Amino acid sequence: MSRVGNRVLIIPEKVSVEINGSNVKIQGPLGILERQFSDLITIIEENSTLKTIRKSEDKHVKQLHGTTNSHLSGMLIGVSKGFQKELKIKGVGYKATLKEKVIELLVGYSHPVELKVPGELDVLVPNATTIVIKGIDKQKVGQFSAQIRQVRRPNPYSGKGISYSNEILKLKEGKKASK
């Protein structure tokens, strides 16, 4: 089993943690995140650190232990530093524009694809082929960036489409002509 749940999480400066049973509220300079955790895991705050302790040694509880610790870590980073994902658009005539809280994607379909930006996220389009998504909730940033990428996933042969900026695309080789 992984020992992720045994990590002691250090609470950054200017971040306050409020634990009420299995409900945890973390407040920082970028905002507030609140989450309900399982009653099978005890969360303890002491000396500006967070610890998670499991109540039994069942396999399911051990899995929850590591997951809870990872969620708490993401919440602490989110309210102090925030999360960011960057998407690149590759293709002739492919581009993105931002109109108020709606992203309009022109990615080879007969019509523009419009996606409404969730209220808690900030989206920037610095140029027509780059989309930057920022927010304090790691799950929501990842979910919305995956939703944008799903509109036109990268083509495995040419690489055209929407991909993450740090994503390495392994392109397939095309068919060879026979002689």
Secondary structure, DSSP 4 states (H G I P E B T S, - for coil): ---GGGPPEEPPTT-EEEEETTEEEEEETTEEEEEE--TTEEEEEETTEEEEEESS--HHHHHHHHHHHHHHHHHHHHHHT-EEEEEEEESTT-EEEEETTEEEEESSSSS-EEEEPPTT-EEEEEETTEEEEEES-HHHHHHHHHHHHHHTPPPTTT--EEEETT----PPP-PPPP-
